[in-house]
Amino acid sequence: MSGTSMDAVDAVLVDLSKQTPALLQRCNFPIPTALRTRLTATVQGENVTLKQLGELDIRMGNLFADATLALLQQSGTAVESVRAIGSHGQTVCHHPDPPYPTSLQIGDPNIIAERTGITTIADFRRRDMAAGGQGAPLVPAFHAALFRLNDRNRVIVNIGGIANITVLPSDPYKKVSGFDTGPGNTLMDTWIKKQQRKNKDDSGRWAASGEVDENLLSTMLKDAYFHKTPPKSTGREHFNPAWLDKILKRHKKRILARNVQATLCELTARTISSAILEYAPDTDEVLVCGGGVHNLALMIRLQMLLETMRVVSTEEFNIDPDYVEAIAFAWLAKQTLARRTGNLPAVTGARHGVILGGIYGGYK
């Protein structure tokens, strides 16, 4: 998969024969700079023709096939031993609200199946939307299968480009819930790219060097998305450079660049922690995954804001935080092949559970 950060393709080889997935091999496959630039422009709403969108679909399909073949070569794994590929694709459009809710992930699965010979499951989100859901987040079903316990209340926080939470009550009679809380890394990455030509703020050092501008933060927190009740989901279509520029222009006083970064870090920490405190105040443990787990400044703020809760990386439970979502879509592909539902209606708002995705047959 390639998430909202669009920094690379995460490919994983997973053994799902036991209850706990075994990560056999991982591959962080780069997205060429020119392709990433074109994808970013498309997601952020720049004009794109149908021909250009079709070309991007083909290019991403080939990129996903390349990542798969590289993964198999690195691990010395024969194509014949792989049951299936779960391909999330690259989201270029996510508009889950009426009257015409839609979500589009590109990366033609026909190309992946053709080039690898492996049955490929893709287009996971739209069946949930057809049943009245948001199509996101889908990973909570996997979180529940892997991390739910009956002796403690847990919340799983995934901090990718967008952040989302999964609430896992210890009471088996309570439903799992979850939603997108808002921006994760995307605005911080956007700002440091603009100011310092860097793709990310390593360990959150630049954010830590600045001071939070409370007036700027207050303006950001007034965004309507933060006040919507779940189920809800969002993406870079909403939280993007244009969103940030619009807010910065409202402030006549110039704000130091490092203070903007500190404020964006605080925005992510505050919206995640506020969501947990409102919807899961009795949480014992908060397990964090996604790229944001490496932002030390962000992790410190989360622990401070969630002072009564234990905030840790999923690495403590032998699940690599960088690949939880990729593993999840392998798991969802297995659910589809077994004709089991993959969504959680309490999370997405769908009328009922559905079997997700389309199956594109391989040669085996």
C-alpha positions, 0 to 999 in steps of 0.5 A: 500500500501507499498511504496519505503520506505518499512517501513510498510503497510498503510491501510485506510478505505475511504468514496468516496461518496463525492468529498472530500474523508473522511478518516474513519480509518487508520492503519500502519501495520508493515512489519516483519523485516525478510520479509523487509530485504528480500524485500530490498535485492530483490529490490536492485538486489540481486539474487532471484530465481523464487521460492523465488519471488513467496514466497514473492508474497504470503507472501505480499498478506497475509500481505496485507490481514492481514492489511485489516482485522486489519483495519476493526476490529479497525474501527468496519466495516463489510466486507459487507459494503466495496465496494472494496480494491485498492491494490498498492502492493509492487514494487520490479522492476520498469524499464520503459525504452525501449525496454522492459518496465516493473514494478512488484508489488507483493502481490497476489490479489487473496489471498487478495480477498479470505481471505477478501471476498472483490473485490480487484483491483490491478496491476495498473501500467502495463496497462499504460505501455502497452499504452506506458507510464511509469506506474508512477506516477499515483497519479497525477490524484487524486491530480488533482481531490482533490487539483486543484483550478482555483485561484492559481497554486499549486504543490503537492510534495510527499516525500516517498522513491522516491519524485515526483511532480504534477503540478496543473495549475490554468488555466483549459485549461492547462494540469496537469503534473508531474514526479519523481524528484529522491530520497526522503527519501530512501538514507537518511534512508539507510545512517542512518540505516548503521551508527546508526542502525535507520530506519529514521532521526527523524525531520532531526536532524542528517542532521541538525547537519552536513554540506553539502559537495558541492563537494559530492553534485555536483557529485550526481547531475551529475547523468543522471536521473536528466537531463532527460526530463519528462515523467520519473520515477525511484525507488530503482533499481537506487537510492540505497546503491550501488549508494551511495557507488559508489559515496562516493568511488570517493571521496578520502577525508573521509567525516564525516557521519553527513555531508553525511546525510546533503548532502543527505538531500540537494540532495532531497531538491535541486532536488525537488525545481529545478524541480518545478522552472524549470517546474512550476516557477509561483507556488503559493503553494507547498503542501507536503505529504509523510513521508518527511513532518516530516523531519523538516530540509528538509521542511525548506530547501524547503521553503528557496529554493522556497522562493516566494512560500508557502510550507505547509503540506497537513494536513493544508487542512485536508488531512493526509500527511502520507496517501495521496497515500493510499487514492489515490489508493482507489480512483483509484480502484473506477475509475476502477470499474466505468470504468473510466481512471485513468492515465494522459497521460501528466504525464506518457507519455501514448498514451491515457487514460486507465482503470487501474488494474485487478479486482479480485472478492470477495464474495459479 
